Amino acid sequence: QVQFVESGGGLVQAGGSLRLSCTATGITFRLNAIGWYRQTPGKQRELVASISRTDSSTNYPDSVKGRFTISRDNAKSTVYLQMSNLKPEDTAVYYCNTFAPEATWWGQGTQVTVSS
């Protein structure tokens, strides 16, 4: 059974930073490109960062580019999302999953709330 467990969310003031972690079990982590996604009520889940299997390639949408950094530790089956200069519009529940996300693999996510 594949499971992604996210942690590290919280309440932070605008301009602050947070580091999210996500640990995977039940998959060969190093063989999968991984993405961080976020969702707010009434909106579709959106991809905010992705990292290739070999850690050589990362991608971000313009909305977070320069503020978010994704990294991975294959030995720990863990992916991280360092978020800085946070904005109120970054408020969301953050999830990780494979880059082509499997619908049944979504975890509980971790709530990030940015106050203005």
C-alpha positions as CSV (number, residue, x, y, z in Angstrom):
1,Q,0.0,0.0,0.0
2,V,1.4,3.3,-1.1
3,Q,1.3,6.1,1.4
4,F,2.5,9.7,1.4
5,V,2.7,11.5,4.8
6,E,3.2,15.2,4.7
7,S,4.3,17.4,7.6
8,G,5.7,20.8,8.5
9,G,2.8,23.0,7.8
10,G,1.6,25.8,10.1
11,L,0.7,29.4,10.6
12,V,3.2,31.9,9.4
13,Q,3.2,35.6,8.7
14,A,3.6,37.0,5.2
15,G,7.3,37.1,4.3
16,G,8.1,34.1,6.5
17,S,9.4,30.6,5.7
18,L,8.3,27.0,6.2
19,R,9.9,23.7,5.3
20,L,7.5,20.9,4.4
21,S,8.5,17.2,4.4
22,C,6.8,14.2,2.8
23,T,7.8,10.6,3.3
24,A,6.7,7.8,1.0
25,T,6.2,4.2,1.8
26,G,5.2,1.3,-0.4
27,I,6.9,2.6,-3.6
28,T,10.4,2.5,-4.9
29,F,10.9,6.2,-4.2
30,R,14.1,6.7,-6.2
31,L,12.3,5.5,-9.4
32,N,9.7,8.2,-9.3
33,A,9.6,11.9,-10.1
34,I,7.7,13.6,-7.3
35,G,5.5,16.7,-7.1
36,W,4.3,19.0,-4.4
37,Y,0.7,20.1,-5.0
38,R,-1.6,22.5,-3.1
39,Q,-5.4,22.9,-2.9
40,T,-7.7,25.5,-1.6
41,P,-11.4,25.0,-1.1
42,G,-13.4,25.2,-4.3
43,K,-10.3,25.0,-6.5
44,Q,-8.5,22.3,-8.3
45,R,-5.3,20.9,-6.9
46,E,-2.3,22.6,-8.6
47,L,1.3,21.5,-9.0
48,V,3.7,23.9,-7.3
49,A,7.0,22.0,-7.7
50,S,8.4,18.9,-9.2
51,I,11.7,17.0,-9.1
52,S,13.0,14.3,-11.3
53,R,14.1,10.9,-10.2
54,T,17.8,11.8,-10.4
55,D,17.4,15.2,-8.6
56,S,18.8,16.9,-11.7
57,S,15.8,18.7,-12.8
58,T,13.2,20.8,-10.9
59,N,10.3,22.8,-12.2
60,Y,8.0,25.5,-10.7
61,P,5.1,27.6,-11.9
62,D,5.7,31.3,-12.1
63,S,3.6,31.8,-9.0
64,V,6.2,30.3,-6.7
65,K,9.4,30.4,-8.8
66,G,12.2,32.0,-6.8
67,R,10.4,31.4,-3.5
68,F,10.0,27.6,-3.3
69,T,12.7,25.0,-3.6
70,I,12.0,21.3,-3.9
71,S,14.6,18.7,-2.9
72,R,14.7,15.0,-2.2
73,D,16.6,12.4,-0.2
74,N,16.2,9.1,-1.8
75,A,17.8,7.2,1.0
76,K,15.0,8.5,3.3
77,S,12.3,8.3,0.7
78,T,11.5,11.9,1.5
79,V,10.9,15.0,-0.5
80,Y,11.1,18.5,0.9
81,L,9.6,21.9,0.0
82,Q,11.4,24.9,1.3
83,M,9.1,27.9,1.1
84,S,10.3,31.4,1.6
85,N,8.8,34.9,1.3
86,L,5.4,33.4,1.8
87,K,2.3,35.3,0.7
88,P,-1.3,35.0,1.8
89,E,-2.2,33.5,-1.5
90,D,0.1,30.5,-0.6
91,T,-2.4,29.5,2.0
92,A,-3.6,26.0,1.1
93,V,-3.3,22.3,2.0
94,Y,-0.1,21.0,0.6
95,Y,0.3,17.4,-0.7
96,C,3.0,15.3,-2.4
97,N,2.5,12.5,-4.9
98,T,4.2,11.2,-7.9
99,F,4.6,13.6,-10.8
100,A,1.8,11.8,-12.6
101,P,-0.3,11.6,-9.5
102,E,-2.1,8.5,-8.6
103,A,-5.6,9.3,-7.3
104,T,-5.5,6.7,-4.6
105,W,-2.2,7.8,-3.2
106,W,-3.1,11.3,-1.9
107,G,-2.3,11.7,1.8
108,Q,-3.9,14.0,4.3
109,G,-1.8,16.9,3.4
110,T,-0.4,19.6,5.6
111,Q,-2.1,22.9,6.1
112,V,-0.1,26.1,5.4
113,T,-1.7,29.4,6.5
114,V,-0.1,32.7,5.7
115,S,-1.4,35.7,7.5
116,S,-1.1,39.2,6.1
